[in-house]
């Protein structure tokens, strides 16, 4: 099983958390539903025990993230990344990244969807920008190619804009009624 996409997803999440909240050398808990793990690892993850997942993930990513503890409660998985994993992400991925620029922009007032659209366009990458009709979000923006494959969803709450980023497969699972 290829764990590289899961490792990248965990590192991306930790980096985003550190940008938003600041860096602390501490354990980080991440929770994933089974459906998301299937998107990361494939259908065969369903038949794996947490012990097998823990061992295989350590072999794939332990040199960078340390010994990640994995537990399961029904179809919900908890990944506990040790302090050295948080430290690794902070040391290796704290450069001037897109997520840092996005979070900084969203912390300014007023911030508009036009400002966010300009930030995406400013990367020079081809993007998809769409007004969407969901209860939770107003806009969907994503890069059509490149390393950042997340779908960024934005909601204008009047006094500020919030966002969430999804793996494309998770977005389709959650919002399939809104996809043409």
mmCIF file of the C-alpha atoms, coordinates in Angstrom:
data_MODEL
# 
_entry.id   MODEL 
# 
loop_
_atom_site.group_PDB 
_atom_site.id 
_atom_site.type_symbol 
_atom_site.label_atom_id 
_atom_site.label_alt_id 
_atom_site.label_comp_id 
_atom_site.label_asym_id 
_atom_site.label_entity_id 
_atom_site.label_seq_id 
_atom_site.pdbx_PDB_ins_code 
_atom_site.Cartn_x 
_atom_site.Cartn_y 
_atom_site.Cartn_z 
_atom_site.occupancy 
_atom_site.B_iso_or_equiv 
_atom_site.pdbx_formal_charge 
_atom_site.auth_seq_id 
_atom_site.auth_comp_id 
_atom_site.auth_asym_id 
_atom_site.auth_atom_id 
_atom_site.pdbx_PDB_model_num 
ATOM 1   C CA . UNK A 1 1   ? 0.000   0.000  0.000   1.00 0.00 ? 1   UNK A CA 1 
ATOM 2   C CA . UNK A 1 2   ? 1.302   3.472  -0.887  1.00 0.00 ? 2   UNK A CA 1 
ATOM 3   C CA . UNK A 1 3   ? 1.252   5.760  2.168   1.00 0.00 ? 3   UNK A CA 1 
ATOM 4   C CA . UNK A 1 4   ? 2.720   8.845  0.460   1.00 0.00 ? 4   UNK A CA 1 
ATOM 5   C CA . UNK A 1 5   ? -0.626  10.573 -0.093  1.00 0.00 ? 5   UNK A CA 1 
ATOM 6   C CA . UNK A 1 6   ? -1.660  10.010 3.533   1.00 0.00 ? 6   UNK A CA 1 
ATOM 7   C CA . UNK A 1 7   ? 1.708   11.300 4.742   1.00 0.00 ? 7   UNK A CA 1 
ATOM 8   C CA . UNK A 1 8   ? 1.347   14.418 2.583   1.00 0.00 ? 8   UNK A CA 1 
ATOM 9   C CA . UNK A 1 9   ? -2.208  14.952 3.851   1.00 0.00 ? 9   UNK A CA 1 
ATOM 10  C CA . UNK A 1 10  ? -1.082  14.704 7.467   1.00 0.00 ? 10  UNK A CA 1 
ATOM 11  C CA . UNK A 1 11  ? 1.819   17.090 6.868   1.00 0.00 ? 11  UNK A CA 1 
ATOM 12  C CA . UNK A 1 12  ? -0.449  19.542 5.025   1.00 0.00 ? 12  UNK A CA 1 
ATOM 13  C CA . UNK A 1 13  ? -2.906  19.501 7.920   1.00 0.00 ? 13  UNK A CA 1 
ATOM 14  C CA . UNK A 1 14  ? -0.170  20.030 10.510  1.00 0.00 ? 14  UNK A CA 1 
ATOM 15  C CA . UNK A 1 15  ? 1.308   22.869 8.468   1.00 0.00 ? 15  UNK A CA 1 
ATOM 16  C CA . UNK A 1 16  ? -2.116  24.523 8.165   1.00 0.00 ? 16  UNK A CA 1 
ATOM 17  C CA . UNK A 1 17  ? -2.682  24.164 11.919  1.00 0.00 ? 17  UNK A CA 1 
ATOM 18  C CA . UNK A 1 18  ? 0.729   25.670 12.672  1.00 0.00 ? 18  UNK A CA 1 
ATOM 19  C CA . UNK A 1 19  ? 0.058   28.603 10.340  1.00 0.00 ? 19  UNK A CA 1 
ATOM 20  C CA . UNK A 1 20  ? -3.285  29.295 12.018  1.00 0.00 ? 20  UNK A CA 1 
ATOM 21  C CA . UNK A 1 21  ? -2.373  28.646 15.658  1.00 0.00 ? 21  UNK A CA 1 
ATOM 22  C CA . UNK A 1 22  ? 1.397   28.908 15.788  1.00 0.00 ? 22  UNK A CA 1 
ATOM 23  C CA . UNK A 1 23  ? 3.992   26.212 16.306  1.00 0.00 ? 23  UNK A CA 1 
ATOM 24  C CA . UNK A 1 24  ? 4.267   24.207 19.493  1.00 0.00 ? 24  UNK A CA 1 
ATOM 25  C CA . UNK A 1 25  ? 6.300   21.064 19.903  1.00 0.00 ? 25  UNK A CA 1 
ATOM 26  C CA . UNK A 1 26  ? 3.390   18.853 20.903  1.00 0.00 ? 26  UNK A CA 1 
ATOM 27  C CA . UNK A 1 27  ? 1.422   15.777 19.903  1.00 0.00 ? 27  UNK A CA 1 
ATOM 28  C CA . UNK A 1 28  ? -1.229  16.393 17.278  1.00 0.00 ? 28  UNK A CA 1 
ATOM 29  C CA . UNK A 1 29  ? -4.402  14.347 16.908  1.00 0.00 ? 29  UNK A CA 1 
ATOM 30  C CA . UNK A 1 30  ? -6.035  14.032 13.501  1.00 0.00 ? 30  UNK A CA 1 
ATOM 31  C CA . UNK A 1 31  ? -9.320  12.274 12.873  1.00 0.00 ? 31  UNK A CA 1 
ATOM 32  C CA . UNK A 1 32  ? -10.322 10.697 9.575   1.00 0.00 ? 32  UNK A CA 1 
ATOM 33  C CA . UNK A 1 33  ? -13.448 8.807  8.597   1.00 0.00 ? 33  UNK A CA 1 
ATOM 34  C CA . UNK A 1 34  ? -12.892 5.479  6.853   1.00 0.00 ? 34  UNK A CA 1 
ATOM 35  C CA . UNK A 1 35  ? -14.100 7.027  3.582   1.00 0.00 ? 35  UNK A CA 1 
ATOM 36  C CA . UNK A 1 36  ? -11.205 9.533  3.648   1.00 0.00 ? 36  UNK A CA 1 
ATOM 37  C CA . UNK A 1 37  ? -8.680  6.811  4.446   1.00 0.00 ? 37  UNK A CA 1 
ATOM 38  C CA . UNK A 1 38  ? -9.975  4.871  1.453   1.00 0.00 ? 38  UNK A CA 1 
ATOM 39  C CA . UNK A 1 39  ? -9.316  7.953  -0.691  1.00 0.00 ? 39  UNK A CA 1 
ATOM 40  C CA . UNK A 1 40  ? -5.764  8.148  0.669   1.00 0.00 ? 40  UNK A CA 1 
ATOM 41  C CA . UNK A 1 41  ? -4.930  4.440  0.645   1.00 0.00 ? 41  UNK A CA 1 
ATOM 42  C CA . UNK A 1 42  ? -7.484  2.526  -1.425  1.00 0.00 ? 42  UNK A CA 1 
ATOM 43  C CA . UNK A 1 43  ? -10.265 0.105  -0.573  1.00 0.00 ? 43  UNK A CA 1 
ATOM 44  C CA . UNK A 1 44  ? -7.894  -2.461 0.957   1.00 0.00 ? 44  UNK A CA 1 
ATOM 45  C CA . UNK A 1 45  ? -7.498  -0.257 4.046   1.00 0.00 ? 45  UNK A CA 1 
ATOM 46  C CA . UNK A 1 46  ? -10.859 -1.610 5.263   1.00 0.00 ? 46  UNK A CA 1 
ATOM 47  C CA . UNK A 1 47  ? -9.346  -5.022 5.968   1.00 0.00 ? 47  UNK A CA 1 
ATOM 48  C CA . UNK A 1 48  ? -6.252  -3.765 7.801   1.00 0.00 ? 48  UNK A CA 1 
ATOM 49  C CA . UNK A 1 49  ? -5.936  -3.785 11.560  1.00 0.00 ? 49  UNK A CA 1 
ATOM 50  C CA . UNK A 1 50  ? -4.756  -0.605 13.269  1.00 0.00 ? 50  UNK A CA 1 
ATOM 51  C CA . UNK A 1 51  ? -1.591  -2.479 14.257  1.00 0.00 ? 51  UNK A CA 1 
ATOM 52  C CA . UNK A 1 52  ? -0.863  -3.271 10.594  1.00 0.00 ? 52  UNK A CA 1 
ATOM 53  C CA . UNK A 1 53  ? -1.576  0.319  9.559   1.00 0.00 ? 53  UNK A CA 1 
ATOM 54  C CA . UNK A 1 54  ? 0.639   1.667  12.339  1.00 0.00 ? 54  UNK A CA 1 
ATOM 55  C CA . UNK A 1 55  ? 3.532   -0.632 11.413  1.00 0.00 ? 55  UNK A CA 1 
ATOM 56  C CA . UNK A 1 56  ? 3.293   0.016  7.664   1.00 0.00 ? 56  UNK A CA 1 
ATOM 57  C CA . UNK A 1 57  ? 2.860   3.770  8.095   1.00 0.00 ? 57  UNK A CA 1 
ATOM 58  C CA . UNK A 1 58  ? 5.893   3.882  10.397  1.00 0.00 ? 58  UNK A CA 1 
ATOM 59  C CA . UNK A 1 59  ? 7.948   2.052  7.761   1.00 0.00 ? 59  UNK A CA 1 
ATOM 60  C CA . UNK A 1 60  ? 6.813   4.575  5.133   1.00 0.00 ? 60  UNK A CA 1 
ATOM 61  C CA . UNK A 1 61  ? 6.885   7.842  7.099   1.00 0.00 ? 61  UNK A CA 1 
ATOM 62  C CA . UNK A 1 62  ? 8.463   7.204  10.506  1.00 0.00 ? 62  UNK A CA 1 
ATOM 63  C CA . UNK A 1 63  ? 11.763  8.819  9.613   1.00 0.00 ? 63  UNK A CA 1 
ATOM 64  C CA . UNK A 1 64  ? 9.878   12.102 9.147   1.00 0.00 ? 64  UNK A CA 1 
ATOM 65  C CA . UNK A 1 65  ? 6.835   11.911 11.431  1.00 0.00 ? 65  UNK A CA 1 
ATOM 66  C CA . UNK A 1 66  ? 8.001   9.505  14.117  1.00 0.00 ? 66  UNK A CA 1 
ATOM 67  C CA . UNK A 1 67  ? 5.880   6.658  15.462  1.00 0.00 ? 67  UNK A CA 1 
ATOM 68  C CA . UNK A 1 68  ? 2.309   7.717  14.707  1.00 0.00 ? 68  UNK A CA 1 
ATOM 69  C CA . UNK A 1 69  ? -0.259  5.973  16.922  1.00 0.00 ? 69  UNK A CA 1 
ATOM 70  C CA . UNK A 1 70  ? -3.408  4.863  15.123  1.00 0.00 ? 70  UNK A CA 1 
ATOM 71  C CA . UNK A 1 71  ? -6.656  3.906  16.816  1.00 0.00 ? 71  UNK A CA 1 
ATOM 72  C CA . UNK A 1 72  ? -10.100 3.174  15.467  1.00 0.00 ? 72  UNK A CA 1 
ATOM 73  C CA . UNK A 1 73  ? -13.620 3.599  16.774  1.00 0.00 ? 73  UNK A CA 1 
ATOM 74  C CA . UNK A 1 74  ? -16.010 2.050  14.233  1.00 0.00 ? 74  UNK A CA 1 
ATOM 75  C CA . UNK A 1 75  ? -15.415 3.981  10.985  1.00 0.00 ? 75  UNK A CA 1 
ATOM 76  C CA . UNK A 1 76  ? -13.417 6.803  12.594  1.00 0.00 ? 76  UNK A CA 1 
ATOM 77  C CA . UNK A 1 77  ? -9.629  6.718  12.842  1.00 0.00 ? 77  UNK A CA 1 
ATOM 78  C CA . UNK A 1 78  ? -7.421  8.782  15.133  1.00 0.00 ? 78  UNK A CA 1 
ATOM 79  C CA . UNK A 1 79  ? -3.801  9.466  14.172  1.00 0.00 ? 79  UNK A CA 1 
ATOM 80  C CA . UNK A 1 80  ? -1.632  10.774 17.005  1.00 0.00 ? 80  UNK A CA 1 
ATOM 81  C CA . UNK A 1 81  ? 1.466   12.401 15.538  1.00 0.00 ? 81  UNK A CA 1 
ATOM 82  C CA . UNK A 1 82  ? 4.277   12.665 18.110  1.00 0.00 ? 82  UNK A CA 1 
ATOM 83  C CA . UNK A 1 83  ? 6.113   15.875 18.957  1.00 0.00 ? 83  UNK A CA 1 
ATOM 84  C CA . UNK A 1 84  ? 8.949   15.083 16.551  1.00 0.00 ? 84  UNK A CA 1 
ATOM 85  C CA . UNK A 1 85  ? 6.439   14.926 13.683  1.00 0.00 ? 85  UNK A CA 1 
ATOM 86  C CA . UNK A 1 86  ? 5.162   18.417 14.480  1.00 0.00 ? 86  UNK A CA 1 
ATOM 87  C CA . UNK A 1 87  ? 8.754   19.601 14.768  1.00 0.00 ? 87  UNK A CA 1 
ATOM 88  C CA . UNK A 1 88  ? 9.683   18.037 11.404  1.00 0.00 ? 88  UNK A CA 1 
ATOM 89  C CA . UNK A 1 89  ? 6.783   19.771 9.639   1.00 0.00 ? 89  UNK A CA 1 
ATOM 90  C CA . UNK A 1 90  ? 7.669   23.083 11.282  1.00 0.00 ? 90  UNK A CA 1 
ATOM 91  C CA . UNK A 1 91  ? 11.303  22.800 10.217  1.00 0.00 ? 91  UNK A CA 1 
ATOM 92  C CA . UNK A 1 92  ? 10.747  21.531 6.687   1.00 0.00 ? 92  UNK A CA 1 
ATOM 93  C CA . UNK A 1 93  ? 7.507   23.196 5.619   1.00 0.00 ? 93  UNK A CA 1 
ATOM 94  C CA . UNK A 1 94  ? 7.395   26.584 7.297   1.00 0.00 ? 94  UNK A CA 1 
ATOM 95  C CA . UNK A 1 95  ? 8.530   28.557 4.255   1.00 0.00 ? 95  UNK A CA 1 
ATOM 96  C CA . UNK A 1 96  ? 6.510   31.125 2.359   1.00 0.00 ? 96  UNK A CA 1 
ATOM 97  C CA . UNK A 1 97  ? 3.701   28.848 1.244   1.00 0.00 ? 97  UNK A CA 1 
ATOM 98  C CA . UNK A 1 98  ? 0.325   29.468 -0.338  1.00 0.00 ? 98  UNK A CA 1 
ATOM 99  C CA . UNK A 1 99  ? -1.498  28.392 2.826   1.00 0.00 ? 99  UNK A CA 1 
ATOM 100 C CA . UNK A 1 100 ? 0.392   31.050 4.827   1.00 0.00 ? 100 UNK A CA 1 
ATOM 101 C CA . UNK A 1 101 ? -0.679  33.720 2.348   1.00 0.00 ? 101 UNK A CA 1 
ATOM 102 C CA . UNK A 1 102 ? -4.284  32.519 2.363   1.00 0.00 ? 102 UNK A CA 1 
ATOM 103 C CA . UNK A 1 103 ? -4.564  32.452 6.157   1.00 0.00 ? 103 UNK A CA 1 
ATOM 104 C CA . UNK A 1 104 ? -2.922  35.897 6.425   1.00 0.00 ? 104 UNK A CA 1 
ATOM 105 C CA . UNK A 1 105 ? -5.359  37.290 3.855   1.00 0.00 ? 105 UNK A CA 1 
ATOM 106 C CA . UNK A 1 106 ? -8.376  35.827 5.638   1.00 0.00 ? 106 UNK A CA 1 
ATOM 107 C CA . UNK A 1 107 ? -7.218  37.477 8.869   1.00 0.00 ? 107 UNK A CA 1 
ATOM 108 C CA . UNK A 1 108 ? -7.378  40.945 7.278   1.00 0.00 ? 108 UNK A CA 1 
ATOM 109 C CA . UNK A 1 109 ? -10.540 43.028 7.336   1.00 0.00 ? 109 UNK A CA 1 
ATOM 110 C CA . UNK A 1 110 ? -12.223 43.573 5.083   1.00 0.00 ? 110 UNK A CA 1 
ATOM 111 C CA . UNK A 1 111 ? -11.364 40.472 3.063   1.00 0.00 ? 111 UNK A CA 1 
ATOM 112 C CA . UNK A 1 112 ? -13.546 39.742 0.050   1.00 0.00 ? 112 UNK A CA 1 
ATOM 113 C CA . UNK A 1 113 ? -13.949 36.770 -2.242  1.00 0.00 ? 113 UNK A CA 1 
ATOM 114 C CA . UNK A 1 114 ? -12.420 38.971 -4.945  1.00 0.00 ? 114 UNK A CA 1 
ATOM 115 C CA . UNK A 1 115 ? -9.273  39.325 -2.800  1.00 0.00 ? 115 UNK A CA 1 
ATOM 116 C CA . UNK A 1 116 ? -9.138  35.552 -2.384  1.00 0.00 ? 116 UNK A CA 1 
ATOM 117 C CA . UNK A 1 117 ? -9.675  35.021 -6.114  1.00 0.00 ? 117 UNK A CA 1 
ATOM 118 C CA . UNK A 1 118 ? -6.764  37.411 -6.832  1.00 0.00 ? 118 UNK A CA 1 
ATOM 119 C CA . UNK A 1 119 ? -4.523  35.479 -4.423  1.00 0.00 ? 119 UNK A CA 1 
ATOM 120 C CA . UNK A 1 120 ? -5.215  32.242 -6.301  1.00 0.00 ? 120 UNK A CA 1 
ATOM 121 C CA . UNK A 1 121 ? -4.688  33.956 -9.666  1.00 0.00 ? 121 UNK A CA 1 
ATOM 122 C CA . UNK A 1 122 ? -1.433  35.461 -8.374  1.00 0.00 ? 122 UNK A CA 1 
ATOM 123 C CA . UNK A 1 123 ? 0.131   32.006 -8.177  1.00 0.00 ? 123 UNK A CA 1 
ATOM 124 C CA . UNK A 1 124 ? 0.244   31.836 -11.979 1.00 0.00 ? 124 UNK A CA 1 
ATOM 125 C CA . UNK A 1 125 ? -1.484  28.441 -11.884 1.00 0.00 ? 125 UNK A CA 1 
ATOM 126 C CA . UNK A 1 126 ? -4.685  27.698 -13.775 1.00 0.00 ? 126 UNK A CA 1 
ATOM 127 C CA . UNK A 1 127 ? -7.569  27.698 -11.300 1.00 0.00 ? 127 UNK A CA 1 
ATOM 128 C CA . UNK A 1 128 ? -11.218 26.713 -11.174 1.00 0.00 ? 128 UNK A CA 1 
ATOM 129 C CA . UNK A 1 129 ? -13.462 29.363 -9.573  1.00 0.00 ? 129 UNK A CA 1 
ATOM 130 C CA . UNK A 1 130 ? -17.142 28.651 -9.051  1.00 0.00 ? 130 UNK A CA 1 
ATOM 131 C CA . UNK A 1 131 ? -20.078 30.044 -7.100  1.00 0.00 ? 131 UNK A CA 1 
ATOM 132 C CA . UNK A 1 132 ? -21.707 27.027 -5.464  1.00 0.00 ? 132 UNK A CA 1 
ATOM 133 C CA . UNK A 1 133 ? -25.111 26.461 -3.925  1.00 0.00 ? 133 UNK A CA 1 
ATOM 134 C CA . UNK A 1 134 ? -24.588 24.636 -0.637  1.00 0.00 ? 134 UNK A CA 1 
ATOM 135 C CA . UNK A 1 135 ? -25.755 25.373 2.864   1.00 0.00 ? 135 UNK A CA 1 
ATOM 136 C CA . UNK A 1 136 ? -22.174 25.508 4.132   1.00 0.00 ? 136 UNK A CA 1 
ATOM 137 C CA . UNK A 1 137 ? -20.214 27.273 1.383   1.00 0.00 ? 137 UNK A CA 1 
ATOM 138 C CA . UNK A 1 138 ? -20.610 29.946 -1.298  1.00 0.00 ? 138 UNK A CA 1 
ATOM 139 C CA . UNK A 1 139 ? -17.510 29.438 -3.473  1.00 0.00 ? 139 UNK A CA 1 
ATOM 140 C CA . UNK A 1 140 ? -15.263 26.643 -4.642  1.00 0.00 ? 140 UNK A CA 1 
ATOM 141 C CA . UNK A 1 141 ? -11.715 27.336 -5.839  1.00 0.00 ? 141 UNK A CA 1 
ATOM 142 C CA . UNK A 1 142 ? -9.036  24.835 -6.747  1.00 0.00 ? 142 UNK A CA 1 
ATOM 143 C CA . UNK A 1 143 ? -5.874  24.553 -8.789  1.00 0.00 ? 143 UNK A CA 1 
ATOM 144 C CA . UNK A 1 144 ? -6.470  22.554 -11.965 1.00 0.00 ? 144 UNK A CA 1 
ATOM 145 C CA . UNK A 1 145 ? -2.987  21.048 -11.839 1.00 0.00 ? 145 UNK A CA 1 
ATOM 146 C CA . UNK A 1 146 ? 0.100   21.108 -9.676  1.00 0.00 ? 146 UNK A CA 1 
ATOM 147 C CA . UNK A 1 147 ? 1.002   19.932 -6.214  1.00 0.00 ? 147 UNK A CA 1 
ATOM 148 C CA . UNK A 1 148 ? -1.942  21.511 -4.352  1.00 0.00 ? 148 UNK A CA 1 
ATOM 149 C CA . UNK A 1 149 ? -4.895  19.276 -5.223  1.00 0.00 ? 149 UNK A CA 1 
ATOM 150 C CA . UNK A 1 150 ? -7.245  20.478 -2.470  1.00 0.00 ? 150 UNK A CA 1 
ATOM 151 C CA . UNK A 1 151 ? -10.666 21.953 -3.112  1.00 0.00 ? 151 UNK A CA 1 
ATOM 152 C CA . UNK A 1 152 ? -10.967 25.212 -1.151  1.00 0.00 ? 152 UNK A CA 1 
ATOM 153 C CA . UNK A 1 153 ? -14.523 26.094 -0.137  1.00 0.00 ? 153 UNK A CA 1 
ATOM 154 C CA . UNK A 1 154 ? -15.369 29.570 1.160   1.00 0.00 ? 154 UNK A CA 1 
ATOM 155 C CA . UNK A 1 155 ? -18.325 30.999 3.038   1.00 0.00 ? 155 UNK A CA 1 
ATOM 156 C CA . UNK A 1 156 ? -18.943 34.735 3.380   1.00 0.00 ? 156 UNK A CA 1 
ATOM 157 C CA . UNK A 1 157 ? -20.387 35.184 6.858   1.00 0.00 ? 157 UNK A CA 1 
ATOM 158 C CA . UNK A 1 158 ? -20.846 38.926 6.503   1.00 0.00 ? 158 UNK A CA 1 
ATOM 159 C CA . UNK A 1 159 ? -18.085 40.136 8.810   1.00 0.00 ? 159 UNK A CA 1 
ATOM 160 C CA . UNK A 1 160 ? -15.480 37.599 7.671   1.00 0.00 ? 160 UNK A CA 1 
ATOM 161 C CA . UNK A 1 161 ? -14.891 34.712 5.294   1.00 0.00 ? 161 UNK A CA 1 
ATOM 162 C CA . UNK A 1 162 ? -14.252 31.180 6.483   1.00 0.00 ? 162 UNK A CA 1 
ATOM 163 C CA . UNK A 1 163 ? -12.833 28.297 4.499   1.00 0.00 ? 163 UNK A CA 1 
ATOM 164 C CA . UNK A 1 164 ? -12.294 24.575 4.544   1.00 0.00 ? 164 UNK A CA 1 
ATOM 165 C CA . UNK A 1 165 ? -10.181 22.527 2.191   1.00 0.00 ? 165 UNK A CA 1 
ATOM 166 C CA . UNK A 1 166 ? -11.119 19.049 1.060   1.00 0.00 ? 166 UNK A CA 1 
ATOM 167 C CA . UNK A 1 167 ? -9.524  16.277 -0.915  1.00 0.00 ? 167 UNK A CA 1 
ATOM 168 C CA . UNK A 1 168 ? -11.377 16.220 -4.262  1.00 0.00 ? 168 UNK A CA 1 
ATOM 169 C CA . UNK A 1 169 ? -12.864 12.809 -3.456  1.00 0.00 ? 169 UNK A CA 1 
ATOM 170 C CA . UNK A 1 170 ? -14.139 13.980 -0.057  1.00 0.00 ? 170 UNK A CA 1 
ATOM 171 C CA . UNK A 1 171 ? -15.674 17.056 -1.687  1.00 0.00 ? 171 UNK A CA 1 
ATOM 172 C CA . UNK A 1 172 ? -17.493 14.839 -4.192  1.00 0.00 ? 172 UNK A CA 1 
ATOM 173 C CA . UNK A 1 173 ? -18.693 12.539 -1.391  1.00 0.00 ? 173 UNK A CA 1 
ATOM 174 C CA . UNK A 1 174 ? -20.050 15.454 0.646   1.00 0.00 ? 174 UNK A CA 1 
ATOM 175 C CA . UNK A 1 175 ? -21.468 17.635 -2.109  1.00 0.00 ? 175 UNK A CA 1 
ATOM 176 C CA . UNK A 1 176 ? -22.327 15.205 -4.910  1.00 0.00 ? 176 UNK A CA 1 
ATOM 177 C CA . UNK A 1 177 ? -25.782 16.781 -5.277  1.00 0.00 ? 177 UNK A CA 1 
ATOM 178 C CA . UNK A 1 178 ? -24.119 20.059 -6.319  1.00 0.00 ? 178 UNK A CA 1 
ATOM 179 C CA . UNK A 1 179 ? -21.779 18.614 -8.935  1.00 0.00 ? 179 UNK A CA 1 
ATOM 180 C CA . UNK A 1 180 ? -22.929 18.906 -12.514 1.00 0.00 ? 180 UNK A CA 1 
# 
